[in-house]
Amino acid sequence: MQEDIWEKEYRNPQLVSLSNVPVQSVRDFVRFLRKEQKLELDNLNILDLGCGNGKNALYIAEQGENITLTGMDISETALKHAPTGNFFKHNIGEKWPLSDSSFDIILDVTSSNSLSEKEREVYLKEIERVMRPGGYFFLRALCKDGDKNAQNLLKTNPGKEKDTYIMPGFGLTERVFSKEDLLETYKNIGELLYIEKETHYTLFDGQKYKRNFWVGVWGK
């Protein structure tokens, strides 16, 4: 089960980080909201999907006042490191116990990559349901385009569904996206405000791997 894999990962991290430093693309997202969207970061409800220790949502909260944070993660161990507030254990691929049109900002920072296609359908509908008119959805997803490591894994360790592979020695199923596929998958979320590709290096099992990511923002 993916849940068992993530629980094991948070107990003995190989890929995830429990540092309190937000990812750079979330910092860039905040600057975009302020400079390009002229958004005051006050009185907002933020939802962090697959929140881990909540560092990315917490960073946004620190930029304004009267901000309410909600986070979901499949790992109880991860949530032990999250800030106090409405952070709870839940699979983001199952219907969310949250009210309609209740969030101004929704974050998915490389959290939905291990969902099955059936779970992804639920996840997409739930984003549409809980995001308020005028809200924003931030996504960082695994990129297929130009990523030799991902393309090699698709050949050598293919998963059961489209563009998935199983990470050797880890057992986690991951989904990678071409740009065209990503835009088609998220087309009903709202208006695409920007999308870009970024590259990072990930250390796993003593080896460093180059990984590409899509970073996109949609407005409702």
Kinemage of the C-alpha trace (Angstrom):
@kinemage 1
@onewidth
@group {chain A} dominant
@subgroup {mainchain}
@vectorlist {calphas} color= white
{ca met a 1} P 0.000 0.000 0.000
{ca gln a 2} L 1.141 3.528 -0.771
{ca glu a 3} L 0.162 4.545 2.770
{ca asp a 4} L 2.573 2.032 4.300
{ca ile a 5} L 5.349 3.191 1.981
{ca trp a 6} L 4.892 6.841 2.958
{ca glu a 7} L 4.692 6.004 6.634
{ca lys a 8} L 7.958 4.098 6.375
{ca glu a 9} L 9.483 6.983 4.397
{ca tyr a 10} L 8.630 9.601 7.024
{ca arg a 11} L 10.007 7.388 9.777
{ca asn a 12} L 13.258 6.930 7.874
{ca pro a 13} L 13.409 9.686 5.218
{ca gln a 14} L 15.136 8.948 1.922
{ca leu a 15} L 13.303 11.349 -0.389
{ca val a 16} L 11.259 13.732 1.746
{ca ser a 17} L 12.663 16.457 3.943
{ca leu a 18} L 11.329 17.443 7.350
{ca ser a 19} L 13.182 20.743 7.283
{ca asn a 20} L 11.211 23.928 7.844
{ca val a 21} L 12.461 25.542 4.633
{ca pro a 22} L 9.718 25.927 1.993
{ca val a 23} L 10.458 24.963 -1.601
{ca gln a 24} L 11.640 27.825 -3.783
{ca ser a 25} L 8.704 27.524 -6.177
{ca val a 26} L 6.282 28.267 -3.316
{ca arg a 27} L 8.273 31.391 -2.475
{ca asp a 28} L 8.061 32.390 -6.139
{ca phe a 29} L 4.306 31.731 -6.038
{ca val a 30} L 3.925 34.161 -3.123
{ca arg a 31} L 5.819 36.841 -5.047
{ca phe a 32} L 3.580 36.216 -8.056
{ca leu a 33} L 0.440 36.654 -5.944
{ca arg a 34} L 1.707 39.925 -4.543
{ca lys a 35} L 3.281 41.521 -7.608
{ca glu a 36} L 1.240 40.149 -10.502
{ca gln a 37} L -2.115 39.453 -8.869
{ca lys a 38} L -1.933 42.312 -6.337
{ca leu a 39} L -3.239 39.953 -3.667
{ca glu a 40} L -3.069 40.938 -0.021
{ca leu a 41} L -2.070 37.833 1.909
{ca asp a 42} L -4.503 38.416 4.773
{ca asn a 43} L -7.710 36.676 5.833
{ca leu a 44} L -7.057 33.642 3.653
{ca asn a 45} L -7.933 29.967 4.003
{ca ile a 46} L -5.122 27.748 2.734
{ca leu a 47} L -5.323 24.016 2.034
{ca asp a 48} L -2.090 22.010 1.811
{ca leu a 49} L -2.523 18.624 0.091
{ca gly a 50} L -0.032 15.993 1.215
{ca cys a 51} L 1.208 18.609 3.642
{ca gly a 52} L 4.013 16.673 5.336
{ca asn a 53} L 5.174 18.943 8.150
{ca gly a 54} L 3.232 21.874 6.677
{ca lys a 55} L 6.292 24.005 5.889
{ca asn a 56} L 4.967 25.373 2.576
{ca ala a 57} L 1.552 26.441 3.861
{ca leu a 58} L 3.148 27.818 7.016
{ca tyr a 59} L 5.476 29.969 4.933
{ca ile a 60} L 2.512 31.601 3.182
{ca ala a 61} L 0.754 32.087 6.526
{ca glu a 62} L 3.777 33.931 7.850
{ca gln a 63} L 3.468 36.477 5.029
{ca gly a 64} L 0.070 37.782 6.153
{ca glu a 65} L -2.405 38.023 9.003
{ca asn a 66} L -5.455 36.041 10.052
{ca ile a 67} L -4.628 33.092 7.805
{ca thr a 68} L -6.221 29.710 8.479
{ca leu a 69} L -4.271 26.568 7.582
{ca thr a 70} L -5.696 23.148 6.781
{ca gly a 71} L -3.546 20.204 5.778
{ca met a 72} L -4.013 16.569 4.861
{ca asp a 73} L -1.402 13.850 4.737
{ca ile a 74} L -1.503 10.085 4.517
{ca ser a 75} L 1.271 9.687 7.107
{ca glu a 76} L 0.634 10.036 10.831
{ca thr a 77} L 4.372 10.405 11.393
{ca ala a 78} L 4.524 13.409 9.040
{ca leu a 79} L 1.637 15.077 10.853
{ca lys a 80} L 3.453 14.830 14.168
{ca his a 81} L 5.849 17.422 12.752
{ca ala a 82} L 3.092 19.725 11.442
{ca pro a 83} L 2.085 22.942 13.227
{ca thr a 84} L -0.946 23.020 15.457
{ca gly a 85} L -4.186 23.605 13.626
{ca asn a 86} L -6.423 21.663 11.303
{ca phe a 87} L -3.900 19.124 10.048
{ca phe a 88} L -5.289 15.613 9.768
{ca lys a 89} L -4.671 12.168 8.303
{ca his a 90} L -6.432 11.577 4.991
{ca asn a 91} L -5.769 10.194 1.526
{ca ile a 92} L -6.096 13.110 -0.908
{ca gly a 93} L -7.416 10.614 -3.468
{ca glu a 94} L -10.563 10.050 -1.399
{ca lys a 95} L -13.439 12.508 -0.920
{ca trp a 96} L -12.401 15.296 1.442
{ca pro a 97} L -14.331 16.147 4.639
{ca leu a 98} L -14.256 19.835 3.715
{ca ser a 99} L -16.914 22.386 2.769
{ca asp a 100} L -17.644 23.624 -0.757
{ca ser a 101} L -15.897 26.821 -1.912
{ca ser a 102} L -13.974 27.146 1.338
{ca phe a 103} L -10.329 27.769 0.286
{ca asp a 104} L -8.546 30.716 -1.284
{ca ile a 105} L -5.297 28.859 -1.973
{ca ile a 106} L -4.746 25.133 -2.529
{ca leu a 107} L -1.234 23.698 -2.619
{ca asp a 108} L -0.090 20.423 -4.151
{ca val a 109} L 3.683 20.369 -3.805
{ca thr a 110} L 4.605 17.051 -5.468
{ca ser a 111} L 1.951 15.268 -3.419
{ca ser a 112} L -0.422 13.739 -5.994
{ca asn a 113} L 2.249 11.909 -8.004
{ca ser a 114} L 1.511 8.544 -6.355
{ca leu a 115} L -2.275 8.628 -6.791
{ca ser a 116} L -3.939 6.027 -8.989
{ca glu a 117} L -6.022 7.280 -11.918
{ca lys a 118} L -9.203 6.524 -9.987
{ca glu a 119} L -7.918 8.490 -6.996
{ca arg a 120} L -6.798 11.324 -9.276
{ca glu a 121} L -10.336 11.708 -10.624
{ca val a 122} L -11.615 12.205 -7.075
{ca tyr a 123} L -8.763 14.575 -6.226
{ca leu a 124} L -9.434 16.785 -9.263
{ca lys a 125} L -13.155 17.019 -8.551
{ca glu a 126} L -12.459 17.875 -4.929
{ca ile a 127} L -10.092 20.699 -5.891
{ca glu a 128} L -12.810 22.181 -8.094
{ca arg a 129} L -15.367 21.755 -5.321
{ca val a 130} L -13.504 23.338 -2.405
{ca met a 131} L -11.701 26.181 -4.211
{ca arg a 132} L -13.449 29.520 -3.950
{ca pro a 133} L -14.164 31.753 -6.952
{ca gly a 134} L -11.115 33.979 -7.194
{ca gly a 135} L -8.965 31.280 -5.595
{ca tyr a 136} L -5.611 29.868 -6.704
{ca phe a 137} L -4.301 26.345 -7.186
{ca phe a 138} L -0.531 25.755 -7.022
{ca leu a 139} L 0.935 22.538 -8.415
{ca arg a 140} L 4.380 21.047 -8.566
{ca ala a 141} L 4.318 17.735 -10.443
{ca leu a 142} L 6.892 15.317 -11.828
{ca cys a 143} L 7.912 16.104 -15.406
{ca lys a 144} L 8.402 13.498 -18.117
{ca asp a 145} L 9.787 15.853 -20.759
{ca gly a 146} L 13.570 15.840 -20.904
{ca asp a 147} L 13.942 13.741 -17.741
{ca lys a 148} L 16.200 10.809 -18.671
{ca asn a 149} L 15.874 9.191 -15.254
{ca ala a 150} L 12.076 9.177 -15.442
{ca gln a 151} L 12.055 7.891 -19.007
{ca asn a 152} L 14.461 5.105 -18.071
{ca leu a 153} L 12.279 4.069 -15.117
{ca leu a 154} L 9.207 4.000 -17.362
{ca lys a 155} L 11.012 1.390 -19.474
{ca thr a 156} L 12.699 -0.656 -16.764
{ca asn a 157} L 10.182 -0.451 -13.895
{ca pro a 158} L 6.805 0.371 -15.476
{ca gly a 159} L 3.714 0.741 -13.318
{ca lys a 160} L 0.250 -0.512 -14.194
{ca glu a 161} L -1.120 2.831 -15.393
{ca lys a 162} L -0.156 5.455 -17.964
{ca asp a 163} L 3.242 7.106 -17.463
{ca thr a 164} L 3.868 5.474 -14.098
{ca tyr a 165} L 6.897 3.651 -12.798
{ca ile a 166} L 7.732 1.857 -9.560
{ca met a 167} L 10.777 3.192 -7.804
{ca pro a 168} L 13.262 0.313 -7.342
{ca gly a 169} L 14.131 -0.434 -3.736
{ca phe a 170} L 11.333 1.834 -2.564
{ca gly a 171} L 8.131 0.426 -4.026
{ca leu a 172} L 6.462 3.787 -4.557
{ca thr a 173} L 4.479 4.266 -7.754
{ca glu a 174} L 5.010 7.676 -9.355
{ca arg a 175} L 3.231 9.410 -12.225
{ca val a 176} L 5.112 11.720 -14.584
{ca phe a 177} L 3.533 14.192 -16.998
{ca ser a 178} L 4.287 15.627 -20.408
{ca lys a 179} L 3.307 19.291 -20.647
{ca glu a 180} L 0.390 18.450 -22.940
{ca asp a 181} L -0.874 15.759 -20.576
{ca leu a 182} L -0.562 18.004 -17.530
{ca leu a 183} L -2.557 20.807 -19.130
{ca glu a 184} L -5.244 18.368 -20.241
{ca thr a 185} L -5.464 16.795 -16.774
{ca tyr a 186} L -5.912 20.126 -14.969
{ca lys a 187} L -7.924 21.978 -17.627
{ca asn a 188} L -11.082 22.186 -15.491
{ca ile a 189} L -9.380 23.741 -12.472
{ca gly a 190} L -9.490 27.247 -13.879
{ca glu a 191} L -7.421 29.624 -15.983
{ca leu a 192} L -3.763 28.689 -16.341
{ca leu a 193} L -1.788 31.666 -15.049
{ca tyr a 194} L 1.697 30.276 -15.579
{ca ile a 195} L 3.592 27.046 -16.062
{ca glu a 196} L 7.330 26.431 -16.060
{ca lys a 197} L 9.794 23.596 -15.818
{ca glu a 198} L 12.392 23.412 -13.079
{ca thr a 199} L 15.214 20.995 -12.341
{ca his a 200} L 16.474 19.664 -9.024
{ca tyr a 201} L 18.810 16.927 -7.869
{ca thr a 202} L 17.493 14.272 -5.498
{ca leu a 203} L 19.678 12.035 -3.344
{ca phe a 204} L 18.305 8.493 -3.053
{ca asp a 205} L 20.095 5.382 -1.800
{ca gly a 206} L 23.429 7.168 -1.934
{ca gln a 207} L 23.019 8.314 -5.547
{ca lys a 208} L 22.148 11.730 -6.924
{ca tyr a 209} L 19.402 11.877 -9.554
{ca lys a 210} L 18.413 14.774 -11.784
{ca arg a 211} L 14.655 15.360 -11.676
{ca asn a 212} L 12.456 17.704 -13.660
{ca phe a 213} L 9.251 19.233 -12.319
{ca trp a 214} L 6.335 21.207 -13.701
{ca val a 215} L 5.299 24.187 -11.645
{ca gly a 216} L 1.902 25.611 -12.534
{ca val a 217} L -0.675 28.009 -11.108
{ca trp a 218} L -4.361 28.150 -11.988
{ca gly a 219} L -6.874 30.813 -11.012
{ca lys a 220} L -10.590 30.204 -10.613
